[in-house]
Amino acid sequence: MKVGWYVHHHGAGHRTRAMVVGRELMARGSDVTLLGSALEGDAAHPSAVTSVRLAMDAPLPEAMSESGADVTAHGFMHWAPLGHSGFRERMTTIARWVQVEEPDVVVVDVSCEVAVMVRLLGVPVVVVAQPGARTDGAHAAAYDAATAVLAPWPAWATDDIWHTSRATEGGHGTDPRVVAVGGIAREPTLVTAPSVAAGAQPTGDEPGGGRRTGEPSRRARGLVLAGSDGFDDPDLPDVIAAAVPEVDWTVVGGRAWVPDVHDHLAHSDVVVTHAGQNAIADVAGWGLPAVVLPQSRPFEEQSHMGAVLASSGMAQVVQLVDVPGARWGDLVRQARTDGGDRWATWGCEGAAARAASLVEVVAGA
């Protein structure tokens, strides 16, 4: 089976997800090719994977910006600038690869333009869903073009975390193309108790994840995950560390970015993290007590994620408007008191395998 996987270049999460599921597909004998502009620098990158580097399609040249050039095809797409050589090269490289390699399926994570174009080339498309308010025409076109929509969260969270134009027409449960596989974590989870299905509602009695126990005499270790772009407020990690001095903090993200946080997660007792999908999946996979700080992102994606985590009781959540008055010490202590037991219902165990199986089904394997 030949799989193409388009990787959006903003942030590190799209690339990491491609690496994790790509590794699973390759283990099953598939030929996987990643197509993107920023495919380097991730320890999860399978050594045998093929990659195709795509030209950058942004930003607009100054002259085009000043002319008010149409970049959305009158609102039909998100980014389709007229006369942009990088955009043209990017799209023709993908089309040429499809023509030459004749893939069985292409996973798009994520681009409305690429999803529609690949489908028009006669190739089945799996679109990876993103949290947030995705009710615009471009997202509707991409979802309509998809043979399947891969949702990297548990099924019980779909209607609250992912708002689309289709949701206003009766919800997502009636559309068999939408398949929630659970959170796709960077590393295999350490859950040893019976697994919880990706579609199960949290009850509060679930077993924990990969959290470590023992060593009662040592100081607590905390991890701040700020993402590849860092927090919107770059001073926030210092504020948190100063407010909770009884915890030894390590900051990862922004200027302190590292490609693989496995070792940091393995030695942490509590995490303060942004609400990006991969960060949440990694924390859930390890079953760590967490304080989640949704950042300002397009389509309110992290706000939607935070709201679901708060309502399910999985983590302490501080939305942006509440950051100035946040009592960090109380939040961290409450997170540690609650523990991370409810993370098991995020469905990380087996999520990469379920994602790979969906890709195989769409490819007709």
N, C-alpha and C positions, 0 to 999 in steps of 0.2 A: 504494500500500500504506500502511495506517495502522498505526503502531507505538506502543504505550504502553510506557514504561520506568519501572518503579518503582525509586526510588533511596533506599536506606537512608541515614539521616542521621548515623550515627556514623562519624567519620573522614572523610577526603576521597577515599578510593580508589574508592568506589562511584560517586560523582558523576563523577570523572575518567573512569572507564571508560565511563559512559553518554555522556559528551561525545565521547570518541574514536570509539566505534562509531556513535553517533548521527550524527556528522558524515559518516561513510562512508555510512550509509544515506540521509541527505539528499542526498548527491552522486549517489546512484543514483535519486533521485526520490521517495523515501519521505517520508511525513508523520510526524514523530516528536514525541511529547509526553512530557516528563519529569514524573513525579509524585513529589513528595518534600517534605521540610520544610527542606532546606538546599541550595538549588540555586544560590545566588549565589557569586560570588567566585572563579571559575575561568576563567583565560584561554582554556581550550580550549572554552568554551561557544560553540557555533555561534550567531551572532546571530539567525538566523531560527527557532531552535527554539522550540516552544511549551512552556510549563511550567504545571503545576497545583500550587499550594501546598497541602500537607496539614497539618492541625492536628497538634500534638505529642500523643503518647499516653503521655508519661512526664514526670516521675515521678508516682507515686501521691500523691494528697492525703494529708496526715498522718493524717486520720481513717481512711482506707482502709488505710493501712499498719499502723496500730495494731490494726485489726480482724482482721488475718490473711486478707484477702480472697483468693479464688482467682484467680490471674492466669494460670494455665496450662491452664485447662479440664481439671483433674485430670491434667496431664501430657501432654495431647494436643497442645498448642501451647506456644510459648515465652512469648508475651505476649498475653493476651486477658483483660484485667481486667474484672470485672463492674462496671457502673455508672460507668464512666469516660467522661465526656463527650468528652474529646479523642480517645480511642480510637474511640468511636462515630462522631464526625464524620469522622475519618480514613478509616474503612472505608466509610462511606456516600458520601463524596466520590468514592472510587475506583469504587464500584459505580455511582454516578450518571454518572460520566464514561464508563464502559463502556456503559451503557445509551444514552446520547446519541450518543457518537462511534462506537460499533460497530467497535472496532479489529479488525484481522486477526490480531494477535498481541500479547501483552504479555510483555515481558522483566522478570523479577523479580530484583533485585540489592540487597538480598536480604531476604526475609521469608517464613517458612513460612506465616504466616496469610494474607498477600496472595496467595501462589501458590495455595493451596487455594481461597480465595474466588473468584479470577478464573476458575479452572478450573470451579468450580460455576456460574459465570455463563455458561458455554458458550464460553469463549475459549481458544484454544491458548496454552500458557504455556511460555516458555523460562526455566528456573531457572539462575542463575549459581552454579556450585559454589564452595565456599570450602574452603581447606585445613583439615586437622585431623581430630579424631575426631568425626564427624557420625553417630554410630550411634543416636541417640535417636529416639523416635517421631515428634517434630515434623519432624525432617529427613527421616525416611523418608516421611512423608505428603506433604511438598513434592516430593520426588523422584518419588514415585509419581504425583503429579498432573501432572507435567511431560510435555509432548510431547517436549521435548529438554532435556538438561542441558549447558550451555556451561561447559567447563572452561578457565579462562584460564591454562593452562600446557601444556607439551608432553606428548604422549601417553605417552612413556616414563616420565614421573614420576607418572602418575595413581595407580597402586596403592600407592605409598609416601606420597604427599602427601595423599591423600584417603581417609579410612577411613570407610566407611558400613556400615550393616547389610547392604546388598547385597554388600559385599566379602566378607563371611563366607560367602556362598552361591555362590562361584565366581569372584569378581573382577569387575572392571569391563569387561574386554575382551569379554565376551559380551553386553553391553547396547549395542545400536547407538544408543540415545538419548544416550549420553554422548559428546560430541564435544570433544576437546581441540584448541584453536586456537592454542596458544602464548601467550606473555606479551603482554598488550595494553599497549603502551607509550604514554606521553603524546604523544610526538612521533614522526614517521617515523624509522626507524633510518637510520644512515649506512653500513650494510654495503654495500660495493661488490663484494666477492668473491661467488662463487656462494652462493646462499642454502642454508640447511640446513632440511629439512622439519621441521615441528613434531613429528612422531612419531619422528624419528631419534635413536638412542642416541648420546651423546657419545663420541668416540674419543680426543680430546686433540689431533687434528690439524686442527681446524676453523679457518677464517679468523676474524680478530677482527671486532669491531663498529666503532662510530664513534669509537674512541679517537684522539686527536690525536697526531701525532708532530712531531719537530723541536724547536727552541728548547732545545738541550741545556744551555745556560749558565744558564737561569733556575732559580729555586727551584721545587721541586715544589709543586703546589697540591692541597690535599685538601678534600673536601666531607663534612660530617657530616649525614646525613639522619635526623632524629629523629622525623619524622611530625608530623601536625597536633596530636597530644596530647603530643608530646615523649617522650623516653625515660622508662622507669619510674623511673630514677635521674636526676633533672634535672641533677646535677653531672657526669655522665659525659662530655659533650662537653669540658668544661674539663680533666678528668682526661686524656683522650686527647690534647688539644692540648699539655698540659704534658709528656706522656710522649714525644711525637714532635715536638720543636721544629724539626726540619729541614724540616718541611712547613708551608706557610702554609695554615691551616685556615679554612674558612667553615662556619658552622653554620646549617642551615635546619631549622626545626621548633620546636614548642612556642611560646615567646614570639617566636621569630624566624621564624614561619611565613610563607611566600610561596606564592601559588597556582600558580606555574609555575616549575619548576626547570630549564627548558631551558638557559638561559644559564649556570647554575652547572655543569651537567653538561658543557656544551661546553668549559669551561675548566678541568676538573679532571683530575688524573692518577691519583687514587685516591679511593675512597669508603668511608666507614664508615656503614653504614645499618641501620635496623631491617629486619625480614623481612616487611613488608607486601607484598601482591601487586604493587601499582602501583610501589612503590619498586624492587622487584626487577626488574620489567619495564623500568623506565626505565634502570636501571643496565645491564641486559643489552642493551638496545637500543643503548646507547652503547659497549658492550664494555669497560667500565671495570674495572680491578682493584678488588676489594672485600673488606672485612671486614664480615661480616654478624652483627648482634647481635639474635637473636630476643627479642621482648618478651613479657611475660605477657599473653595474650589469651584470650578464650573458646575452648573446645574445642581448646586447645593449637595453634591454627592456625599461629602463627609458629614454634613449635618443630618442627612437621612440615616447614614450608618450609625451615628451617635444616638439618634432618637430610638432606633431599634434596640441597641445595646442597653440603653437606659431603661426602656420599658420592660425588657426581659430580665433585668437585674444582673446581667453578666458583668458589668463594670460600673465604676463611678464615672459619670460623664459630665464634662464641663463644656457647655456650648460657648461660642465666642463671646456672646453678650455677657456671660457670667464670669469670664476670666478675670476682669479687674478686681472683683471682690472675693475671689476664690480663697478658701482656707485650705491651703495645700497640705498642711500637717494632718488636719482632720480627714481630708479626702484619702490620703495615703493610708492612714491608720484604718479607716473604714474598709478600704479595698482589701487590706491584709486580713481584717477580721472576717469579712465575707468570704475570702478565699477565691479560688478560681474554679470551683467545682462545676459551675454551670456552663463553662466553656465547651464541655463535651457535646452539647447540643448544637454547636456551630458546625458539626459534621466534618471536621478535618480528616479524621481517620478514614482512609480510602477515597478521599475526594479526587486526588490525581488519577487514580485508577478509574473512577466513575467518569471523569472528564475524558480520559483516553477512550473509554468504551463508547461514549457518545460520538466522538470523532470517527471511530471505526464504523459505527452504525450508519452515519451520514455518508461515509465513503462507500458503503455497501460491502465492507470487508466481511 
